[in-house]
Amino acid sequence: MFTIGEISKKVDVKIPTIRYYEKMGLLTEPSRSEGNQRRYTQAELEQLGFIKHARDLGFPLDTIRSLINLSQTRHQDCSAVDELARQHLQQVRDRLSLLNKLESELERIVGGCQTGVVEQCYVIESLAHHELCLGSHSR
């Protein structure tokens, strides 16, 4: 059995985040000691590790909840798991595409700066007048 502090250190997740995952139903409510201290099993430690790794990969909490539920039925077809991962991959690719557009536009705006006075600053002017941008970069 582990205390909340021990699993926090082992998995590198802050204690308030562990409590939040419990409240959200992502992590099962642990048993309690006679002193009402949370006591976690190896399985709960592993589940927290699963959640942490999924969060590190950028999965949203709702998707993690679905993945946890799907992981409970180990002998069924994993196409639903694959689909969730593919959807997330596409979302990451979409964000990368947007970030590349943002990078290009910011490079262009910064490149237009002549380091004069703020009144003539191309960065300020571009931010004030969206039509000076070459393309759309909103979400």
Contacts in CASP RR format, 6 or more apart in sequence:
PFRMAT RR
TARGET T0000
AUTHOR 0000-0000-0000
METHOD contacts of the structure
MODEL  1
MFTIGEISKKVDVKIPTIRYYEKMGLLTEPSRSEGNQRRYTQAELEQLGF
IKHARDLGFPLDTIRSLINLSQTRHQDCSAVDELARQHLQQVRDRLSLLN
KLESELERIVGGCQTGVVEQCYVIESLAHHELCLGSHSR
1 31 0 8 1.000
1 39 0 8 1.000
1 40 0 8 1.000
1 41 0 8 1.000
2 10 0 8 1.000
2 39 0 8 1.000
2 40 0 8 1.000
2 41 0 8 1.000
2 44 0 8 1.000
2 45 0 8 1.000
3 37 0 8 1.000
3 38 0 8 1.000
3 39 0 8 1.000
3 40 0 8 1.000
4 15 0 8 1.000
4 18 0 8 1.000
4 19 0 8 1.000
4 30 0 8 1.000
4 37 0 8 1.000
4 38 0 8 1.000
4 40 0 8 1.000
5 15 0 8 1.000
6 40 0 8 1.000
7 13 0 8 1.000
7 18 0 8 1.000
7 40 0 8 1.000
7 44 0 8 1.000
7 45 0 8 1.000
7 48 0 8 1.000
8 14 0 8 1.000
8 15 0 8 1.000
8 18 0 8 1.000
10 45 0 8 1.000
11 45 0 8 1.000
11 48 0 8 1.000
11 49 0 8 1.000
11 52 0 8 1.000
12 52 0 8 1.000
13 48 0 8 1.000
13 49 0 8 1.000
13 51 0 8 1.000
13 52 0 8 1.000
18 27 0 8 1.000
18 48 0 8 1.000
21 27 0 8 1.000
21 48 0 8 1.000
21 51 0 8 1.000
22 28 0 8 1.000
22 29 0 8 1.000
22 30 0 8 1.000
24 61 0 8 1.000
24 65 0 8 1.000
25 65 0 8 1.000
26 51 0 8 1.000
26 61 0 8 1.000
26 64 0 8 1.000
26 65 0 8 1.000
26 68 0 8 1.000
27 44 0 8 1.000
27 47 0 8 1.000
27 48 0 8 1.000
27 51 0 8 1.000
28 44 0 8 1.000
28 47 0 8 1.000
30 38 0 8 1.000
30 39 0 8 1.000
30 40 0 8 1.000
30 41 0 8 1.000
30 44 0 8 1.000
31 38 0 8 1.000
31 39 0 8 1.000
31 41 0 8 1.000
32 38 0 8 1.000
32 39 0 8 1.000
33 39 0 8 1.000
40 48 0 8 1.000
47 68 0 8 1.000
50 67 0 8 1.000
50 68 0 8 1.000
50 71 0 8 1.000
51 64 0 8 1.000
51 68 0 8 1.000
54 63 0 8 1.000
54 64 0 8 1.000
54 67 0 8 1.000
55 64 0 8 1.000
57 88 0 8 1.000
58 88 0 8 1.000
58 92 0 8 1.000
59 67 0 8 1.000
59 88 0 8 1.000
60 88 0 8 1.000
63 84 0 8 1.000
63 87 0 8 1.000
63 88 0 8 1.000
66 80 0 8 1.000
66 84 0 8 1.000
67 81 0 8 1.000
67 84 0 8 1.000
70 76 0 8 1.000
70 78 0 8 1.000
70 80 0 8 1.000
70 81 0 8 1.000
70 84 0 8 1.000
71 81 0 8 1.000
98 137 0 8 1.000
98 139 0 8 1.000
101 135 0 8 1.000
101 136 0 8 1.000
101 137 0 8 1.000
102 137 0 8 1.000
105 133 0 8 1.000
105 134 0 8 1.000
105 135 0 8 1.000
105 137 0 8 1.000
108 134 0 8 1.000
109 122 0 8 1.000
109 123 0 8 1.000
109 126 0 8 1.000
109 133 0 8 1.000
110 123 0 8 1.000
111 122 0 8 1.000
112 122 0 8 1.000
112 123 0 8 1.000
113 121 0 8 1.000
113 122 0 8 1.000
113 123 0 8 1.000
114 120 0 8 1.000
114 122 0 8 1.000
118 124 0 8 1.000
125 132 0 8 1.000
126 132 0 8 1.000
126 133 0 8 1.000
END
